[in-house]
């Protein structure tokens, strides 16, 4: 056989192998995924006419893992999908190529169509390092890490997103954000509740070198410095005369140009969210800067008075008091709980008590969640009966989400990213009030889902905006706090 003919045959065979997907036994990497999605491959046709162009199809691994990684003590489960499933899987150490664990693939019922779904547990691997999973019939997973600090870089990235948020614009920078005040308040509220309830991850990120301390006080200055730029912007949205909050800086600017207040551009929802958020910030910030904290608290009280003045009668219920609807009315409970905790003024407590039945009947939103947690943790005189009802409602929501998640294909009921983040916000706050190990496991399963343990093996929470980034930070902080509890318990046993 002459060399020229041999070269052509070899080339044809190479092309055939390349296009047939024979790389299925090679671990997926982020670089490979990017190439397969964005690059078209053109191959010479050995002089035949016309030329043919071949484009490599997007390859999705059939072994789904958390692509970010796992904490050493966490539960570790991989999912397997295919028309035929293997009986076992192997966990391979990346550097050495050695199999460090072999487990059984178990069938999970409930998959639609002709694609089967299985799962395998590899919790026994606790040694830090980089790994991938391989098995016959369906190939390999992406690489993933196991390590004590596996979530810290992600948390730093989320904080960077928050710090670099463009002012007054949507995340893509194309249009003015009409709900700027509401969005910023939600982001700050998520950050503050994370700092207050689950500070361990924040402490690890901002702990000064050599201090050896992991207390919330260590991170306080840097943490509040990060938020203060946003609170300054919120303060600038408050109408100096009536205390209401404009939806955005654009709305405020248009009002200033006209030379008079324009109540049509003031948002009741933004005002309620502002009152709760600034009261929470002021209360937590007192130990670092009492003067600025008092500015925030006074601004919150002024916003509250604006909303109260819009009520037509003193005996009117929360259901009818706010013309903007349920979001503003539920926001009043958030504001009342935070202002009561900060000031101990009975007017705020009376509002909660007088309207508690309406509040308890509402579907939970971010305002009601924050209001309940603050009321339950306030070092003030509270109604024990109301506290019991709040805890019961939180437990009911958490148990429902837990039960539905167990039935989900990837241990997640709601597969839309927004729905996942919301459900896990409920779980995170309910866990603080009730302290249930199962709730933390559910949160961790959902984080795994968002980080690649899903049908497309994608980062579903990629490129988050400020509010979503703060919500993700809360979830990672819950997991980190639980990790520290487990490690402390193991140290005591040793």
N, C-alpha and C positions, 0 to 999 in steps of 0.2 A: 504494500500500500504506500503511495507516495506521500511525502510530508504535507503537501498542500491539501490533499483530500483528507488526511488524518486530522489536520487542524480544523477543517470545516466540520467534520463529524464531532470532534471534541467540543467545538463551540455550540453546535446544536444540542448536544447532550447537556452542556452546562446551562444553556438557556432553559431547557425543559425542566431540569431539576430546580432552577431558581423560581420558575413560574408555578411549579406544582406545590409550593409551600412545604418543601422538605425541611425547612428550618423549624418545624414544630417542636423539635426536641431541644431547641436552644432557648434559654431564658429570655423573656422580653425585657427590653430596657426602654427608658423614656426616649432615648435617641432613635432607637429603631422604630418606635411608634410614630415619631415625628416624620421620619423619612417615608414610612408607608402611607401616611395620610397626605403628605404635601408634595411628594416627588413622583413624576411619571417616568418610567424607564423606557427608552427607545432602543431597539436592537436592530443591527444590520441584518438584511434578509438574503445575504449571499448572492446578490445580483439578480434575484427574482423580481419581476414586475407584476403588480405594483408593490411598493414597500409596505410592510406591516409594522405597526407600532404597538408595543405591549405595555400596559400600565398595571403595575402591581396593585392588587386590591388591598383595601385596609384589612389588616389582620388584628383580630381581637383574641386575646388568650382565653382559653376555655377553663383556666384555673384562676379564680378570683381571690385576691388577698388585699389587705390594706397595704397599698403601695408605699405609704409613708413608713409604716412599721408598727411594732408592738412594744409595750413596756414588758420588762422581764416577768413580772408576776401576773400579767393580765391573761385572760382567757383568749386563746388563739384558735380560730376556726377558719378554714379555707373552704371555698365552694367550687364545685366541679360541674361543668355543663357539657353535654354532648348527646348525640344520638345513641351512643353506647358509653357506659361509664366503666372506669377501671375498678378493680377490687381493692387496690391499695395505692398509696402515694408515698413519696420519699421527700424529705426535707434535705436539701443539699447545701453545704457550706460553700459560699461563693469562692473564697480564695483557694481552698484546698480541693474543692470538687468532691469531697467525701460526703457520703450519706450519714447524717447525724441522727435521723429519726425516720421511722417507717410506721405508717398508721393505716387504718381501715377507712375506705370510702363508704359512707352509708347513704342510702337513697333517701331523698326528701320528697315527700308527697306534695302534690298540688301544682306541679309545673304544667303549663299549658302547651299544647302542640306535641310534636314528636321529639322535643329537646328534653332530655332528662336532667335533673339536678341532684347532686349529691353533696355531702359535706364531710370534712375530716378534721379532727381535733389534734392540735399539736402543742397544747398548753405546756407539756413537759419540757419544752426547750426554753431555757432561761438564760443561757450563755449569750453575752452580747456579741454581735457580729452581723454580717450580711449573709442572706440566704435566698434560696428560691425553692419552689416546689416543682417536682416533676413526677410524671406517671405515664404509663403506657396509654395508648389510644387517643388521648386528647392533648398531650404535650406538657408545657411548662407555664409557670406563672411569671409575673414580673419579679425582679429582685426586691427585697424588702429588708429592713433592719430590725433587730431586736436590741434595745438599749434603754438605759435609764433616762437619757435626755432626748429620746426620740421625738417628743412633741415640742421641745423648747424652740428649735429653729422655726417650726411652723408658727408657734405663738409669736415669735419675734417678727415674722413676716406679716402676721395679722395686725400687729401693732403698727408696723410700718405703713400698712394700707390706711390705717386710721389717721396716722400723723400726716400722711401726704394727701388726704382728701382735698380735692379742689373746693375752694370756697364758693358757695352760692350756685354751683352748677351740678347737673347730673353727673354720674360717674364718668360717662363718656365725654363730658365737657361740651356737648352739643347744644344744650338748652338750659335755661334757668330752671332750677328746681322749685316748683310752685309750693311744695310741701317741705321746704328746707327746714323750718323750725321743728316740725314733727319728726322728721328723719333724724335730725341731730339729737333731739331729746331722747329718742329711742336708743340711739347708739350710746349716748352718755349713760343712760339708765342701765343698759346691759353691762357697761364697764364698771359702774359703781357697785352693782349687785355682785359682780364677780370679785371685786376687791373686798367687799364686806363679808361675803360668805365663803369664798374659796380662794384665799390669797396665796396659796402655796406656789403655784406656777408663776405668778407675778413676782413673788419674792425671789425665785430662782433666776428669773430674767434680769432683775434689777439689783440683785444683791451686790453691794460693793465688794471688790476683791479683798479677801483676807478678813472679812468681818465674821464669817462663820455663823451669821445670824439669818434666820428665815422668818422673822416676825414681820407682820404687816407694816410696822413703823419704819422698817428699813426701806421699803419701796415707796413709801408715801409721797415724798417730795417729788421724785421723778414721775410717778404715776399721775399726780394731780397737775404737775406741770404740763404733761401731755394733754390733759383734758381742758386746761384753763383757756387755751386759745378758742376752743369751741364755746365755753361758757361766756367768754367775753363777747363772742358773736351773738349769742342768744340774748345777752343783756342789751345789746344794741338794737334788737328787734322789739323791745318793749316801748309802748307808747308812754311818754313821760307824764301825760295828763291823766289818762284813765287806767293805765296798767295793763291793757290788753297787748297781745303779741301778734305781730304781723307774720304772715305766712313765710315771707322771704325778705331779703334785703331789697330786692327790686320793688316789692310792695311798699316797704318803708320809704324808699327813696322817692317814689311817686307821691306819697303822702306829704313828704317834706317839701317837695316842689310846689304842691298846692297850698301850703302854708296852714293847713288845718287837719285835724284828725279825720280819718276816713274809716268808720267802723266796718264798712263793707269789705275792707282789706284786712281786717283783724279776724283771726280764726279762733273760735271757741276751743276747738280741739288743741290747737297749738298753745293756747293760753293755759289750758288744763295740764297739758304735758309739761310745759315750762314750769308751772307752779310746783309740780311733783318733783321734777328733775332738779331744779335749782334748790329746793328745800333739802333734797337728799344730798346734793353736793355740799351745800353749806353746813349741814350737820356733820358730815364726815370730815370736812376740811378744817374744822375749827381748831384742831390741835396744831395745825401748821401755819395758818394765817387767819387769825380771828377777824381782822378787819374785812378782808375780802369775803370771808364766810358770812359775815353779817350783811354785807351788800347783797349777796345771793339770797339770803333768808328774807330780807326785806322786800326784794324784788318778787319773790315767790308769794309772800303775803299780799302784796299789791295786786298781783295777777289773780289771786283768790278773790279779793274784794271786787275786782272787775266782774268776775263770773257770778258772784253772789248778787251783785247789783242788777244783773239781768234777769233775776227771778222776779216774777210779778207779785209774789206774796211770800211771807215768811213761812207759811205752812205748806208751801208747794213741795211736792216730792221730787226726787232726783229724776224720776221717769219723765217729768214734764218740764224740768227747770232749764235745760240747755237746748236751745233751738237747733244746734248743729247735729244733734243725734246721740246715739249710744256711745260713740267713742269719746266725745267730750264729757258725757255724764259719767262714764267709768273713770275717765281721767280725773274727775273731781274727787273720787275716792283715793286715788293715788296721791293727789295733792293733800287731801285731808289727813291721811295717815302720816305722811312725811312731815307736814307742818305740826301735827300734834306731837310727834316724837321729838321734834326739834324745840318746840316752844312750851309744850304742856298746856296750851290754851284750850279751854273746854269747848270753845265754839267749834273746833275741828272734830273733836270727839263726838260732840252732839250730832254733827252732820252724819257721821258714820252710823251711829246708833239709830237715828231717826229714819235712815234710809236703808238699813241693813237687809230687809227682806227683798227689796228690789235688787240690791247688789248681789245677793246670793242666788237670785233667779237668773242672772245674766250669764251668757256663755263667756268663758274666760278670754280676756285679751291681755295684752302686755300690761295695761294699766291696772287691771284687777289683780293680776299675779303679783305685781310689785306692791300694791296696796296691802294684800293679805300677808305677804312675808314681812313687810315692815310692821304691820300691826301686831303680828304674832311675836316679833322679836323686840318690840318697843319696851323700854324700861320705864313704863308709865302705867297708870291704872287702866286696865282693859277689862272688857266684859268676858268672863270665862266661858259663858254660853256661846257667845259669838265666836270666840276662839275655837271652840269645839266644832262649830259648824264649818268654819273656814278649813280646819284640818280635814274634816270629813269630805269636803268638796275637793280638796287637793288630792286626797287619797283616792277618791272615786275616779278622778280624771287619770291619775297615774296608773291605777289598776286596769282601766279600760285600754290605755295605750299599751301597757305591758302585755295584756291578753291578745290584742290585735297584732302586736309585733311578733309574737310567737308563731302565729299562723302565716306570717309573711314569708315569701320565698327566700329572702335574704335576711330573715329575722327583723324585717322592717315592714310596717303596714303601708304607710304613705311613702310612695317612691319619688314624689316631687320634692326637690331640694327645699323649697320654702316650707312645705308641710313638715318635712323632717326636722328642720331647724325649730319650727314652732313647737312641735310635740316634745322635742328634747328640752326646750326652755321650760315647759311645764314640768317635765321630769326632774330637771336640775333644781328648780325651786321647791318642788314637792319633796325631793330627797333631803333638802336642808331641814324642812319642817318635820319630816317623819323618819329620816335616816333608815333607809332600806337598801341592803346590799344588792337586791335584785334590780332596783331602779338604776343603780350605777352600771350594772351589766347591760341593761337595755340601752342606756346612753352610749356605752362603749360600742355596742353593736351598730348603732346608728352612725357613729363616727367612722367605724370601719366601712360602712356602706358609702358614706360621702367620700372616703379616701380610696375608693377603688374596688371594694367588695360588692360590686353591682353588675348588672347585666352587661354593660359595655366596658367594664374595667376602667372607668374614667374617674378623674378627680371631679366630682360633681360640685364641689364648693370652690372651684378655681376662679380666680379674679373676682372675689367678693367685694361689694361696696361696704361702706362704713358700718352700717347696721348689721349686715350679715357677718362681717369680720368680727365684730364684738360678740355676736351670738355664738360663733364658733369658738372664740376665746373662752366663753363661759363653759362650754361643753368640755374642752380640753382641761380646764381648771378643775372640773368635777372629777375627771378621771385621775388627774395628778394628785388631788387630795386623797382619793381612795387608795392610790398606790402608796402614799406615805403612811396611811393607817395600817395597811397590810405589812409594810416593811417594819413598822414599829412593833406590831404584834409578833412577827417572826423573831425580832431581836430579843424580845422579852422571853420567848420560848427557849432561845439559845442560852 
